Amino acid sequence: MITDPETRPTRGTQLSEQVARQLTHAIHTGEMRPGERLPTEAALGERYGISRSVVREAISMLRNAGLVTSRRGSGSFVAEVPTVALRLAIPDPSLQSIIRLLELRRALEVEAARLAAQRRTPSQLRRIRNAMADIDEAVEVGSDGVDQDMAFHRAIAEASNNTHFTAIIDFYNRFLHHAVTVTRTNESLRETFMAQVIEEHQAIVDAIAQGDEEAAAQAAARHLEHAEWRLRQAPTDLLERIEDTGTDTSA
C-alpha cells in the first residue's frame, strides 16, 4: 500500500498537491485498487510528515477529480471506476515557459474554434460575445482583463459541444493565469498591440457566428501565433515589472 519510498513532500510545490499526486499515482498504477479504503488521515499525516488539514485538502482534490469517494463514518475509498487524471508539472514563470503554454493552447483552441463554428448554439454564441464584451469593460475600469480573457476562450471551447475540450482547458487554466497576465501586461504597453488583440478576438467571433469552420480555426491560430510574436517583443524586464507592481499571478 503506497510503497513508493519517495513519500515525503518537499517544501516547494503546495504540499497537498504533492500528496494528491502521489496518491493519484498509487491509484492509477493499481497499487490502490477500486473500492479499497484509504489509510486514515492520521496514518497519511504520519507517513508524509504533514498535518491532518493538509491530508484533508489532498483527499478533497482526489474527490473532486473523481478518484475517491467518502462515506460518512467510514472514511475515504478508491472510486469503483476512477477517472483518469491529467498530470502536468507546475510551469516555471519564465517567458519560455509561457511560450510553451501558448503552443499547447494552439493545439487545443484552434480545433475548439473550428468545432464551435460548426456546433455552437445561439445561446452559446451570445455567451461568447458577452465574454468578449466583458474583456473591454474590465479594461475600461482599469482591470487587466485576465480572468475575462480566460473566460472568453473557455466559452469558445464550451461552444464546441465536446466536453473533453472544456475538461482539458479547465485543467490547464489553473496554470494559465500567470501566462495570460504576462501576455496581457505586455500587450497593454502598446496601443497597437491592444488594437490587434481586439481585432483578433472579433475575427474569431465573426467566423464562429457565420459558421465558417476554416475561418474560425485560422482566426484562432492567428491570434495565438500573434500572441507569441508580441511576447517575443516584450521588454526584457517584463517579468520583474509584473512582480514589482504586485500583480496577482497565482494559478
Kinemage of the C-alpha trace (Angstrom):
@kinemage 1
@onewidth
@group {chain A} dominant
@subgroup {mainchain}
@vectorlist {calphas} color= white
{ca met a 1} P 0.000 0.000 0.000
{ca ile a 2} L 1.608 3.222 -1.194
{ca thr a 3} L 5.063 1.661 -1.133
{ca asp a 4} L 6.866 4.378 -3.107
{ca pro a 5} L 9.899 5.309 -0.981
{ca glu a 6} L 9.767 8.921 -2.222
{ca thr a 7} L 6.848 9.761 0.032
{ca arg a 8} L 7.692 12.886 1.959
{ca pro a 9} L 6.736 16.084 0.122
{ca thr a 10} L 9.265 18.834 -0.354
{ca arg a 11} L 8.555 22.421 0.617
{ca gly a 12} L 8.348 23.860 -2.907
{ca thr a 13} L 5.068 22.945 -4.545
{ca gln a 14} L 1.933 23.074 -2.394
{ca leu a 15} L 2.142 20.115 -0.004
{ca ser a 16} L -1.430 18.968 -0.503
{ca glu a 17} L -0.919 18.870 -4.274
{ca gln a 18} L 2.215 16.757 -3.906
{ca val a 19} L 0.409 14.267 -1.672
{ca ala a 20} L -2.574 14.181 -4.037
{ca arg a 21} L -0.181 13.460 -6.896
{ca gln a 22} L 1.418 10.531 -5.067
{ca leu a 23} L -1.954 9.059 -4.110
{ca thr a 24} L -3.147 9.515 -7.704
{ca his a 25} L -0.099 7.587 -8.907
{ca ala a 26} L -0.888 4.764 -6.466
{ca ile a 27} L -4.467 4.558 -7.788
{ca his a 28} L -3.518 4.680 -11.467
{ca thr a 29} L -0.821 2.014 -11.115
{ca gly a 30} L -3.180 -0.333 -9.259
{ca glu a 31} L -1.248 -0.102 -6.005
{ca met a 32} L -4.546 1.028 -4.505
{ca arg a 33} L -7.468 -0.831 -6.044
{ca pro a 34} L -11.066 0.264 -6.716
{ca gly a 35} L -13.114 0.014 -3.538
{ca glu a 36} L -10.036 -0.065 -1.292
{ca arg a 37} L -10.169 2.103 1.800
{ca leu a 38} L -7.556 4.862 2.038
{ca pro a 39} L -5.440 4.984 5.180
{ca thr a 40} L -6.781 7.234 7.918
{ca glu a 41} L -5.912 10.924 7.962
{ca ala a 42} L -3.665 10.298 10.946
{ca ala a 43} L -1.837 7.459 9.177
{ca leu a 44} L -1.348 9.510 5.999
{ca gly a 45} L -0.205 12.505 8.023
{ca glu a 46} L 2.391 10.411 9.810
{ca arg a 47} L 3.536 8.731 6.597
{ca tyr a 48} L 4.005 12.002 4.725
{ca gly a 49} L 5.050 14.122 7.686
{ca ile a 50} L 2.211 16.602 7.241
{ca ser a 51} L -0.755 17.868 9.222
{ca arg a 52} L -4.206 16.332 9.014
{ca ser a 53} L -5.550 19.531 7.446
{ca val a 54} L -3.120 19.088 4.533
{ca val a 55} L -4.195 15.449 4.222
{ca arg a 56} L -7.845 16.522 4.098
{ca glu a 57} L -7.059 19.034 1.351
{ca ala a 58} L -5.241 16.366 -0.690
{ca ile a 59} L -8.140 13.930 -0.327
{ca ser a 60} L -10.536 16.703 -1.337
{ca met a 61} L -8.505 17.133 -4.547
{ca leu a 62} L -8.834 13.409 -5.261
{ca arg a 63} L -12.558 13.541 -4.562
{ca asn a 64} L -13.012 16.474 -6.934
{ca ala a 65} L -11.058 14.546 -9.569
{ca gly a 66} L -13.411 11.573 -9.212
{ca leu a 67} L -10.694 9.290 -7.873
{ca val a 68} L -12.078 8.690 -4.372
{ca thr a 69} L -15.424 8.723 -2.625
{ca ser a 70} L -16.069 9.461 1.033
{ca arg a 71} L -18.537 7.638 3.264
{ca arg a 72} L -19.665 9.277 6.462
{ca gly a 73} L -18.217 7.431 9.429
{ca ser a 74} L -16.262 5.012 7.252
{ca gly a 75} L -13.551 7.086 5.615
{ca ser a 76} L -12.447 7.537 2.002
{ca phe a 77} L -12.320 4.803 -0.643
{ca val a 78} L -10.871 4.496 -4.135
{ca ala a 79} L -13.710 5.024 -6.607
{ca glu a 80} L -15.045 1.853 -8.217
{ca val a 81} L -14.479 3.449 -11.629
{ca pro a 82} L -11.773 6.081 -11.002
{ca thr a 83} L -11.283 8.750 -13.632
{ca val a 84} L -8.014 9.286 -15.470
{ca ala a 85} L -6.389 12.448 -14.153
{ca leu a 86} L -4.036 14.619 -16.170
{ca arg a 87} L -0.627 15.323 -14.665
{ca leu a 88} L 1.365 18.424 -15.516
{ca ala a 89} L 4.280 19.945 -13.673
{ca ile a 90} L 3.745 23.477 -12.393
{ca pro a 91} L 5.280 25.672 -15.140
{ca asp a 92} L 8.089 27.977 -14.160
{ca pro a 93} L 7.391 31.718 -14.610
{ca ser a 94} L 9.853 32.274 -17.459
{ca leu a 95} L 8.927 33.695 -20.850
{ca gln a 96} L 9.996 30.441 -22.496
{ca ser a 97} L 7.580 28.504 -20.303
{ca ile a 98} L 4.779 30.896 -21.239
{ca ile a 99} L 5.553 30.368 -24.933
{ca arg a 100} L 5.308 26.591 -24.431
{ca leu a 101} L 1.863 27.084 -22.914
{ca leu a 102} L 0.885 29.097 -25.992
{ca glu a 103} L 1.974 26.143 -28.124
{ca leu a 104} L -0.286 23.875 -26.070
{ca arg a 105} L -3.163 26.315 -26.432
{ca arg a 106} L -2.740 26.339 -30.227
{ca ala a 107} L -3.052 22.561 -30.316
{ca leu a 108} L -6.384 22.692 -28.491
{ca glu a 109} L -8.052 26.044 -29.027
{ca val a 110} L -7.725 26.160 -32.801
{ca glu a 111} L -9.737 22.958 -33.156
{ca ala a 112} L -12.167 24.130 -30.459
{ca ala a 113} L -12.867 27.263 -32.502
{ca arg a 114} L -13.371 25.157 -35.631
{ca leu a 115} L -15.915 22.948 -33.869
{ca ala a 116} L -17.601 25.948 -32.248
{ca ala a 117} L -18.284 27.397 -35.704
{ca gln a 118} L -19.911 24.117 -36.673
{ca arg a 119} L -21.822 23.279 -33.486
{ca arg a 120} L -22.459 26.418 -31.425
{ca thr a 121} L -25.988 27.185 -30.338
{ca pro a 122} L -27.469 30.716 -30.357
{ca ser a 123} L -27.137 30.922 -26.576
{ca gln a 124} L -23.507 29.805 -26.719
{ca leu a 125} L -22.772 32.466 -29.334
{ca arg a 126} L -24.309 35.066 -27.026
{ca arg a 127} L -22.081 33.878 -24.194
{ca ile a 128} L -19.001 34.203 -26.407
{ca arg a 129} L -19.992 37.734 -27.411
{ca asn a 130} L -20.758 38.669 -23.816
{ca ala a 131} L -17.404 37.281 -22.718
{ca met a 132} L -15.635 39.433 -25.294
{ca ala a 133} L -17.570 42.491 -24.107
{ca asp a 134} L -16.571 41.673 -20.523
{ca ile a 135} L -12.897 41.988 -21.506
{ca asp a 136} L -13.456 45.513 -22.838
{ca glu a 137} L -15.437 46.525 -19.753
{ca ala a 138} L -12.743 45.202 -17.425
{ca val a 139} L -10.043 47.160 -19.251
{ca glu a 140} L -12.158 50.334 -19.193
{ca val a 141} L -12.386 50.236 -15.391
{ca gly a 142} L -8.650 49.689 -15.044
{ca ser a 143} L -8.545 45.904 -14.626
{ca asp a 144} L -6.078 43.718 -16.521
{ca gly a 145} L -8.902 41.632 -18.039
{ca val a 146} L -7.057 38.368 -17.399
{ca asp a 147} L -9.985 36.455 -15.915
{ca gln a 148} L -12.294 37.789 -18.615
{ca asp a 149} L -9.840 36.789 -21.349
{ca met a 150} L -9.663 33.255 -19.987
{ca ala a 151} L -13.472 33.111 -19.756
{ca phe a 152} L -13.728 34.203 -23.408
{ca his a 153} L -11.570 31.331 -24.635
{ca arg a 154} L -13.366 28.865 -22.369
{ca ala a 155} L -16.722 29.986 -23.799
{ca ile a 156} L -15.440 29.097 -27.261
{ca ala a 157} L -14.349 25.655 -26.037
{ca glu a 158} L -17.750 25.161 -24.450
{ca ala a 159} L -19.395 26.006 -27.788
{ca ser a 160} L -17.505 23.102 -29.382
{ca asn a 161} L -20.002 20.908 -27.517
{ca asn a 162} L -17.230 18.441 -26.783
{ca thr a 163} L -16.797 18.098 -23.027
{ca his a 164} L -13.237 16.822 -23.442
{ca phe a 165} L -12.144 20.261 -24.659
{ca thr a 166} L -13.624 22.063 -21.659
{ca ala a 167} L -12.252 19.446 -19.256
{ca ile a 168} L -8.709 19.873 -20.552
{ca ile a 169} L -8.979 23.660 -20.696
{ca asp a 170} L -10.327 23.738 -17.135
{ca phe a 171} L -7.345 21.611 -16.132
{ca tyr a 172} L -4.661 23.791 -17.677
{ca asn a 173} L -6.377 27.054 -16.768
{ca arg a 174} L -5.006 26.570 -13.252
{ca phe a 175} L -1.530 27.028 -14.764
{ca leu a 176} L -2.551 29.730 -17.225
{ca his a 177} L -3.329 32.756 -15.071
{ca his a 178} L 0.298 33.851 -14.804
{ca ala a 179} L 0.896 33.318 -18.535
{ca val a 180} L -2.154 35.360 -19.540
{ca thr a 181} L -1.191 38.057 -17.041
{ca val a 182} L 2.204 38.370 -18.694
{ca thr a 183} L 0.838 38.443 -22.251
{ca arg a 184} L -1.877 40.978 -21.444
{ca thr a 185} L 0.538 43.174 -19.467
{ca asn a 186} L 2.917 43.150 -22.415
{ca glu a 187} L 0.114 43.957 -24.852
{ca ser a 188} L -1.100 46.838 -22.696
{ca leu a 189} L 2.287 48.533 -23.100
{ca arg a 190} L 1.500 49.334 -26.743
{ca glu a 191} L -1.785 50.624 -28.126
{ca thr a 192} L -1.141 48.825 -31.400
{ca phe a 193} L -0.884 45.511 -29.550
{ca met a 194} L -4.169 46.085 -27.743
{ca ala a 195} L -5.865 47.002 -31.018
{ca gln a 196} L -4.534 43.803 -32.584
{ca val a 197} L -5.930 41.674 -29.751
{ca ile a 198} L -9.375 43.251 -30.063
{ca glu a 199} L -9.345 42.725 -33.828
{ca glu a 200} L -8.211 39.112 -33.476
{ca his a 201} L -10.911 38.310 -30.910
{ca gln a 202} L -13.519 39.884 -33.165
{ca ala a 203} L -12.359 37.813 -36.131
{ca ile a 204} L -12.784 34.608 -34.130
{ca val a 205} L -16.288 35.594 -33.012
{ca asp a 206} L -17.345 36.665 -36.514
{ca ala a 207} L -16.211 33.369 -38.030
{ca ile a 208} L -17.996 31.347 -35.352
{ca ala a 209} L -21.145 33.429 -35.855
{ca gln a 210} L -21.006 32.802 -39.602
{ca gly a 211} L -20.451 29.080 -39.139
{ca asp a 212} L -17.208 29.282 -41.110
{ca glu a 213} L -15.122 26.486 -39.620
{ca glu a 214} L -11.897 27.158 -41.525
{ca ala a 215} L -12.034 30.904 -40.887
{ca ala a 216} L -12.629 30.282 -37.179
{ca ala a 217} L -9.665 27.914 -36.966
{ca gln a 218} L -7.437 30.312 -38.898
{ca ala a 219} L -8.508 33.258 -36.743
{ca ala a 220} L -7.783 31.337 -33.538
{ca ala a 221} L -4.406 30.184 -34.866
{ca arg a 222} L -3.514 33.702 -35.962
{ca his a 223} L -4.463 35.120 -32.552
{ca leu a 224} L -2.241 32.674 -30.643
{ca glu a 225} L 0.631 32.965 -33.127
{ca his a 226} L 0.498 36.753 -32.834
{ca ala a 227} L 0.341 36.459 -29.038
{ca glu a 228} L 3.650 34.589 -29.182
{ca trp a 229} L 5.127 37.151 -31.577
{ca arg a 230} L 4.029 40.018 -29.311
{ca leu a 231} L 5.501 38.233 -26.316
{ca arg a 232} L 8.848 37.918 -28.070
{ca gln a 233} L 8.837 41.723 -28.437
{ca ala a 234} L 8.365 42.155 -24.685
{ca pro a 235} L 10.784 44.274 -22.650
{ca thr a 236} L 13.491 42.168 -21.048
{ca asp a 237} L 12.359 43.284 -17.599
{ca leu a 238} L 8.666 42.479 -18.137
{ca leu a 239} L 8.505 39.738 -15.515
{ca glu a 240} L 10.228 41.983 -12.986
{ca arg a 241} L 7.755 44.789 -13.730
{ca ile a 242} L 4.830 42.483 -13.027
{ca glu a 243} L 6.381 41.280 -9.797
{ca asp a 244} L 7.235 44.817 -8.669
{ca thr a 245} L 3.684 46.070 -9.222
{ca gly a 246} L 2.304 43.236 -7.153
{ca thr a 247} L 0.181 41.784 -9.941
{ca asp a 248} L -1.556 38.599 -8.808
{ca thr a 249} L -0.086 35.819 -10.893
{ca ser a 250} L -1.374 32.865 -8.927
{ca ala a 251} L -2.877 29.972 -10.821
